[in-house]
């Protein structure tokens, strides 16, 4: 059974940093992404990484966030620097699409709150 266990969230002041972790068990995926969601809005992609080390970022986090994957530990990280209040959200990891279809299992997420 696949599980995504996200951790590392918390309360931080604007300009601060957090490092999120996502431990994947039950399967391996060629790529993983970090997503975030605020109440009343759709979940949005933040960044993605492939097992080959290719990364991509949404414009609103470029230069501030860094995604990485430890293949041996089957763990995905998101280093978040220079956090802004608008980064406040619940953050989730997910492979996005598998075999051309949206992967519809989500973990519990980890709450990130950035105070101004």
C-alpha positions as CSV (number, residue, x, y, z in Angstrom):
1,X,0.0,0.0,0.0
2,X,1.4,3.3,-1.0
3,X,1.9,6.0,1.6
4,X,3.2,9.5,1.5
5,X,4.2,10.9,4.9
6,X,4.9,14.6,4.8
7,X,6.6,16.5,7.7
8,X,8.7,19.5,8.5
9,X,6.0,22.2,8.4
10,X,5.5,24.8,11.1
11,X,5.2,28.5,11.9
12,X,7.9,30.8,10.7
13,X,8.3,34.5,10.2
14,X,8.6,36.0,6.8
15,X,12.1,35.6,5.4
16,X,12.6,32.4,7.3
17,X,13.3,28.9,6.1
18,X,11.8,25.4,6.5
19,X,12.7,22.0,5.0
20,X,9.9,19.7,4.2
21,X,10.3,15.9,3.9
22,X,8.1,13.3,2.2
23,X,8.8,9.6,2.9
24,X,7.4,7.4,0.1
25,X,6.6,3.8,0.9
26,X,4.9,1.0,-1.0
27,X,6.1,2.0,-4.5
28,X,8.7,4.0,-6.4
29,X,7.9,6.8,-8.8
30,X,10.0,8.2,-11.7
31,X,9.1,11.8,-10.6
32,X,7.6,13.4,-7.6
33,X,6.2,16.9,-7.0
34,X,5.3,19.1,-4.1
35,X,1.9,20.7,-4.1
36,X,0.2,23.1,-1.9
37,X,-3.4,24.1,-1.1
38,X,-5.1,26.9,0.9
39,X,-8.8,26.7,2.0
40,X,-11.1,27.6,-0.8
41,X,-8.5,27.2,-3.6
42,X,-7.5,24.4,-5.8
43,X,-4.3,22.5,-5.0
44,X,-1.4,23.8,-7.1
45,X,2.0,22.4,-8.1
46,X,5.0,24.0,-6.5
47,X,8.0,22.0,-7.8
48,X,8.8,18.7,-9.3
49,X,11.9,16.4,-9.5
50,X,12.7,13.3,-11.5
51,X,14.9,10.4,-10.4
52,X,17.4,11.6,-13.0
53,X,17.7,14.9,-11.1
54,X,15.7,17.1,-13.4
55,X,13.8,19.8,-11.6
56,X,11.1,22.3,-12.4
57,X,9.6,25.2,-10.4
58,X,6.6,27.3,-10.6
59,X,7.5,31.0,-11.1
60,X,6.2,32.0,-7.7
61,X,8.9,29.9,-5.9
62,X,11.8,30.1,-8.4
63,X,15.0,31.2,-6.6
64,X,13.5,30.6,-3.2
65,X,12.6,26.8,-3.1
66,X,14.8,23.8,-3.9
67,X,13.4,20.3,-4.5
68,X,15.5,17.2,-4.2
69,X,15.1,13.4,-4.1
70,X,17.1,10.9,-2.1
71,X,16.6,7.7,-4.2
72,X,18.1,5.4,-1.5
73,X,15.7,6.7,1.1
74,X,12.8,7.1,-1.3
75,X,12.3,10.6,0.2
76,X,11.6,13.9,-1.4
77,X,12.6,17.2,0.1
78,X,11.6,20.8,-0.3
79,X,14.0,23.4,1.0
80,X,12.0,26.7,1.4
81,X,14.0,29.9,1.9
82,X,12.9,33.5,2.1
83,X,9.4,32.4,2.9
84,X,6.5,34.9,2.3
85,X,3.1,35.0,4.0
86,X,1.5,34.0,0.7
87,X,3.4,30.6,1.0
88,X,1.1,29.7,3.8
89,X,-0.7,26.5,2.9
90,X,-0.8,22.7,3.5
91,X,2.0,21.1,1.5
92,X,1.7,17.6,-0.1
93,X,3.9,15.4,-2.1
94,X,2.5,13.4,-5.0
95,X,3.8,11.9,-8.3
96,X,1.2,13.9,-10.2
97,X,0.5,11.6,-13.2
98,X,1.2,7.9,-13.4
99,X,0.6,6.1,-16.7
100,X,-1.0,9.2,-18.0
101,X,-3.6,9.4,-15.3
102,X,-3.8,11.7,-12.2
103,X,-2.5,9.9,-9.1
104,X,-5.4,10.4,-6.8
105,X,-3.9,9.3,-3.4
106,X,-2.8,12.1,-1.2
107,X,-1.1,12.0,2.2
108,X,-2.1,14.1,5.2
109,X,0.1,17.0,4.2
110,X,2.1,19.3,6.4
111,X,1.0,22.8,7.4
112,X,3.3,25.8,6.7
113,X,2.3,29.1,8.2
114,X,4.4,32.2,7.4
115,X,3.7,35.3,9.6
116,X,4.3,38.8,8.4
